[in-house]
Amino acid sequence: MTDVPTTMRAGAGRDTRTRRGGTGVDDKVVARAWEGFTAGETVIQGVRPEILASWYRCRDQYDVDPGLTVAPGASDRTDHRLDADVLLTKLGGIAAQAGQRLEDEHGMVAVADGRGRVLASWGDPAVRARAEDSNLAPRSAWAEETTGTNGIGTALEGRGAVTVSGSEHWCEGFHQWSCAAIAIRDVVTDSPVALINVSRWAADIPAQVMSWLEKAAAGVEAEIRRRTVWEGGIVVQRFTDIASRSDGSFAGFDLGGHAIVADEAAQSLLGLRVDAPMVDAARRARPDIPELPGLIRWATERSLSSPQWTGHARLHTMGPGEVVPVSLRPVFAANQLVGVLCEFGSDEGEERYERPGETPVVPMPQRIIGVRNERVMVLAPAEIRYAEADRNTVWLSTDRGKVQAATRGLDNIERELKPFGFCRVHRRFVVNLRRVAELERGIKGELLLITDPRVPDYIPVSRRHTPEIRRLLGV
C-alpha cells in the first residue's frame, strides 16, 4: 500500500500548460476560461465540473484573491479529536516512505490536517524548495477558503482523490503546479481528519498516483472504523452501567449525533427501532430531530474542555409540540471523548443549552451548479425533482432536463439540498419531496415515487427509508 508509483520520471519537466496528464483537458483552454471567470464571466467551457464548482466557491463564497502567489500561514488552533494525532502519525509514516521514492521522481508528498494546515512534507529537495516559495510547507493554510482551488483544499471539499493541475488552480501563482490529493474522513462526524497530497512542478501527475492515494486513504480509514467500533462498545458499557442503577430513560450517541444504544422509552421518544446496540457505525441512525445534532455538538465542545462537565436542555422530540427535558454527560475512555449519554426526563446538569436563533448551522446554498454540453447551468433547488448517482457522478432531473451536477458524490449533493426539502430515499436517489406527485407499489411491494406524472420516472424507495418517507409525506 505504501509503494508510490515509480513512473513519474517520464513526465519530468513536461510543460503542464500544454497538456495535463489524466484529465484530457488542454491547459491553454483552461487558462482562457480562468481569465474570463476571474473577470466575472459565467458561461465557461472546457473546465471540468468539479473544478468549475470550486471556482464558484472561491469567487462567490470565499472571495479568494486570484492573484495570490503565496499561501497564508495557518493558525495554531487545533480542533481535531484527540486520537487524530495517532492517525496523522500513521499517515505520516506512509507519506515518509513515499517521499523517499519521490526524491528521484521530481515530486513531493505532504500531509495536512482536517483544516488544510500542512504538517510535514517529504520528497525531492529541489521541488520542496520551490514549494516553500509558495509556502507549501508546514504551518501553512491550504484550505479553499484561504488559498483557492488546489489539491489539498479541493480534496477537503469533496470525496475521493482529486487532481488540480496548471491553470485549474484558482490562484495564478500556483499555475505551474500539478497536485493530487485525498482527504481521510471520520466515519462518525463525517469531518476530514487528515489529508495526503502529491505535488510536482511543471510536470504531470501520473494516473497511477490516484490509485495509490486511494489505497493509502483506505488503510487509514480502516483504522478509523476499527476505533469507531471500540468507541461504540465503550458507550454501550457506560449506558448499561448507568441504566442498571437508575429508573430513568437513556440513550447513547456518538459525536456525530447518531444513536448507538437506547432503551425502549428513549427509542419511542426518538422514533428509533434498535434491536441491538449499534457499535458498527454503518448501522447507526440519526433521529429526525432537527436540534439534536446541534445539542450533541454543544455537549462535545463543552466536554473537551472539562471531562466532568454535565449539561441539560429541553428537546423538541417526535411528538407534535412535545418538549422533553434531557441531561447530558460525556463518555470518555483513555482520556478520549467517545460519545455522549443522554437521560430523558431529567434536567440535571451544570449548564443549560440555549438554542441558536434562526442562523443556520452551516451555509445554505442559494443555487446548484450543473453542466450540460459544456454550458454552466445555475439551478434553483425548486427546479430539481431528484438527484441520481452514477458512481461518483450525479445527474439532476430538472424542469430543464437532465443536468450533470458540478458537485461530485451523492452524499455531497444530499447535504447541499437537504435544507430545501430533499431527502435520501435510496442509496442512489435523493428526492425533492415537495415535487412528489404520486406513489405506486412495485411488483415486489416496494414503494415508488413519481415526481412528474406526464413523463413518470419511477424512483424506488428502499425498505430502510420507507417508514420515514411515508411519515414525511403523510401517507
N, C-alpha and C positions, 0 to 999 in steps of 0.2 A: 504493500500500500504506500510505502514511503518513497518508492523509487520514482523520481520525476523523470519524464521522457528525456532521452538524450538526442533528440532530433532537432534541437534548436539551432545548432551551428549553421545549418543550411540557409537559415533566414537572416543570419547576422549581417548587419549593415544594410539590409534592404530598405529602400525608401518607402515608408508606410504612407506617404502622401500620394502614392500611385495605386497601391492595391493593399487591401487588408486581408491577411490570411484567415480563412474560415468563414468570413462573413459574406463574401461575394458582392461587396459594395465598393464602388470606386471612391476613393477618398477625395478626389477633386470635386465630385458631385456633392459629397457631404460638406466639404469646405464651403461651396457656394450656398448650400442650404443653411449652413451655420451663419454665414454672413447675413443672409436675408432674415433668418429667425431672430437673431440678436438685434436686428434693426426694426423688428416689430411685425414682420410678415407672419401670416397664419397658414397659408397654403404652401406646404412644403412637400417636396418629392425626393425620393432617393435616400430616405433615412429610415432605419429600422424602427418599428413601432415602440419597442422598449426604450430606445434612445430618445425618440421624439417625446415620449411621456416624461422622461427625465428632464429634457429641455424645458418643457412646460412647467415642471415643478421649480426648476432653477430660476426661470424668468418671472413667473407669475406668483409663485408662492414664497420662495426663499429670497428672491431679489439678489442673486449672486452676481457679482461684477464679472462679466465675461472677459475682461482684460486682466484678470488676476494672473499673476505669474508665480506666486509663492503661497503655499498653503499656510493658514494661520496656525499659531501654536494652540495646543489643547490645554484645557483647564486640568487641575489635579483632582477634580471631583470624580469619585467613582460611585456608580450606582448598581454595579452588578452584584449578584448573590455571592455569599462568602465562598461557596465551592467553585465559583467561576475561575478562581486563581489556579485550582488544580487542573481544570480543563484547558486553560490557556497554557499551562506548563506542558501538558500533553501535546497540544498543538504546536507549541514552540519546538519540541523535540522533533516532530515531523518536519517542520519548516527548516530547522537547522541542518538536518540530513539533506534535504532538497537543496539548500543553499550551497552545500559543498559541491554538488553536481553542477549547479548553475555558475560556479566560478569560471568554468571553462566553456560555458554556453552563452556568455554575454547577457545574462539575466540576473534578476534578484527576486527574492521572496520575502514578504513581510507579513507579520502577524499584528492584528489590531483587535481592540476590544469591541464590545457591542455598540459603542457610541462612535466608532470610526477613528479612535485615537490609536495611532501606530505605537506599538510597544517595542518591537525589535525587527531587525532585518538582517538578511544573510545573502551572500552571492558574490558576483563579480565586483571587485573593488572599484573598477572604473565606472561601472553602472551605478553603484551605490553613491559614488562621488557626484555623478550627475543628478541623482535623485535628491541628494542633500541640497543642491542648488534650488530645487523646487520645494524643499522641506518635506520630501517623502522620507521621513526619518522619525525616530522615536520622539514622542511628546508632541506630535503634530496632529492636526484635526483634518480628517478627510471625509467627513460626512457630507452628503449632498448639500445640506443647508448652509455649510460654510465654504465648500470648495467645489460645488457644482458636480456635473456628470463626470464620474471617474470610477475605476474598478471597485474600490473599497466602498464609496458612498452609494453607488447604484446597486451593488450587491446587497447592501443593508436594506434597501427599499423593496426588494422582491425575494423570489425563491430561486434556488438553483444557481449554477455557475453562470456568470455573465462576462462578456468581453466589452471593453471600451477602447477603441483604437483611434489614433490620429485625431482628425477634426471632430470626432464624436464627443471628445471632451468638451465640456461647456466652457472651460477657461482656456483662452488662446495660448497661455504659457505652457500648457501641457500637450499641445497638438503633436509633438514629436514622440510621445509615449504610446505604447500599447500595453494594456493591462488585462488580466483575467483574475476574477476573484469569486469567492463563495462565502456566504455567511452561515454560521452554525447557530441554530435557534434552540432555545429552551422549549421542550415539548409541553411544559406546564403553562408558562406565561406567554409563549409564542414570541418572546422578545429575543433579539440577537444577543448572544453572549460572547461571540468571538468571530474572527474573520481571517482568512488566509488569502494573500494576493501575490500574483506573479507579474512582474513588470519587465519590459525591455525598451531600450532606447532605439528609435529609428529601425525597428525590426518587428516582424510579425510574431504573434503568439501562435504556436502550432496547435492544431486541433487536439493533439494528444494531451495537452496540458489540462483541458477541460475535464477529461475523464479522470485524470489524476486528482484534480481538485475535488471532484465528486466523491472519489474513494476516500480521500483524506477526511472530508467532512463527515462521511458516513461512519467512519471509525470513531470520531469524537462523539457524534450524536448517539451511537450505540452505547457509549459510556454514560451519556446523559440519561438515556432510557433506563439503564440499569440502576442508576442512582435514584431515578424517579420512583421505581418500584420499591426500593428500600425506604424512601421517604414516605410513600403511601402506607407501608407497613407500620412505620413509627406512629403516624396519625391514627391508624386503626387501634394500635396498642393503647394510646392515650385515651381515645374515645371509649374503649372497652373498660379501662380502669376507672374513669370518672363516671361513666354511665352506671357501672355496677354499684357505685356508692351514693347515687343520687336518684331521686324520683323525677328529675327534670327530663326535658326533651332535647336531644343533642344531635349535631351533625358535624362532621369534619370535612374541611375544604383544603384544597391545595392553594398555592399562591396565585393561581390564575382564576380562582373563583369557581372551580369545578368540584362537585361533590365526590368525596372518596367513600364516605360511610355515613349512614343516617338511620336513626330508629324509625319506627312506624309513624309516630306522631310528626316527626320532622319531615319524613317523606311526604306525608299528606299536606303539610304546610308549603312545601317546596314544589309540589307537583311531580315528584320523582317516584320511580319504582325500582328499588335497589334490592335485587335478590341476594347479593353477596357484596362484601367490601370490594371497591374498585381500585385496587392498588395499581393495576395497569392503566397508564394514562390514556390509552386509546379507548378505554371503556367508560371513562368519566364523562359526566354530562353537566352542563351549566344550567341551573334552574332559570326559567324565563321570568326573572325578577330584575327589572332594569337597574335598580340601585345596588344590587348585591355585589357586582364586580367592584364598584367604587368603594363599597364598605370593606371588602377584603383588602383592597389596595391600601386603604387608610390604616387598617389594622397591621398590615405588613410594614408600612413605613414607620409606624409608632413602635412596633415590636423590635425592629432592627436596632433602635437606639436604646431600648431597655427590655431585656428578656422577661422581666417581671411585670411588664405593662399589662393592664386589662382595660377594656372599654365596653361601652354599651350604646345601643341605638334603638330606634323604633323603625321596624321594617315593614314596608307595604308588601304583603305576600300575595298568593294566588287569588284569594277571595276578593270580590269587589268591595273596596273601601275597608278591607281588613288590615289592621295595623297590629303588629306583634312586637313586644319588647324582646330584645336579644342581647345577650352579653357575649363578649369575645375575649379569647385568651390565646396567646401564641403557643405553638408546639415546636420545641427545639430538640435537636439531637446533635450531640458533639459540637455544641456552640453554633449550630447552624439552624436557621429558621426553615422548617419544612412544611408548615401548614398552620391553619387557624381552626380552633374549636369553637363552635357556637352553641350556646344554650338558649333555647327559645322559651319565652315566658319569664325570663329573668332580666332585670335591668341593673344588675350589679356591674361595677367597673368604675375605674377612677376617672375616665374621660368619656365624654359623650360625643357621638358622631353628629356633626352638623351637615345636613345635606347641602350640596352646592346648589347655586341658583340655576338659571336657565343656560348658563355657559356650558357648551358641550365638552365632554371629557377629551375627545380627540377632534381635530379639524374635520369638518364635514364638507365633502367636495360639492362644488356648485355645478360641475359639469363632468361628463365622462368623455374621454378622448378615444376615438376609434379611427380606423384606417380602412379605406376601400379604394382599390385601383390607384394607389399612391396619393390619394387625396385624404387630408385630415378632416375628420368629422367631429364636430362638437355637439354632444348629445345631452339633452336634459334627462335626468333619471326617469321622468314620467314617460318619455318616448320609448323606453326599453321594456319589452314584455318579459323576456327571460334571457339568461346567460347560459351557454352550454360549453362545457370543456371538451377539447380535443387534445388530450395530453396536457401540455402546459400552455397551449394556445386557447384563448377563449373567444367564442363567437357570440355576438349580441344580436338577438332578434328584436328589431326595432320597427317603428312605423315607417322607416325609410329602407327597410330590407335588412339583409344580413350584413353585419359590420364586424370586422375583427377588432377586438379591444386592444388598445395600445398597452395596457397593463397585462402582464402575463400571470397565469395561475388563478384558478377559480377561487381559492381562499382569499387572495388579494382583492378580486372583484367583489366577493361577498362582503368584505369589510367596508369597501367604498360605498356599496349600495344599501347595506342594511339600514342606515338611518332613514332611507326613503321608502320603507315598507317592503323590501325584498327579503326573501327567506330561503335558506337552503332546503331543498326538498329531496335531493338525491345526490349521490357522490359526483354526478356530472352536471347538475342543474341548480341554478339559483333563479327564483321566480319573483316577479313583481306581483304580490298578492292583490294589489289594487286593480290589476288588469285581468285577474282570473274571472272568466265569464261563465264557464260550465265545468262540470265534473262528470266523469264517467268511470265505470268499472271495467277493468281489463279482463281478458279471458281467464286469467289466474286469480281474479278477485282483487288485483292491485288498483289503487286509486290513480286516475289520470286527470290532469288539469288541462283546460283549454283556455287560451288567452284571446284567441280570435276565432269566433265561430264561422266566419266567412271562409277562412283558409285554416282549418284546425290543425294545430300541431299538438300531438298528444304527449304531454310531459309526465313521465312516471314519477310517482311519489314512493319512496322506499318505505318498507314496513316500519322502520325505526322512526321515520318522520311523520307517518300518517296521523297518529293521535294529535300531535302538535298542530299540524296543518288543518285538521278538522276543527280544532279549538279556535284557531285564529280566523278561520273562515266562517265559524258559527254554524257548521253543518254536522 
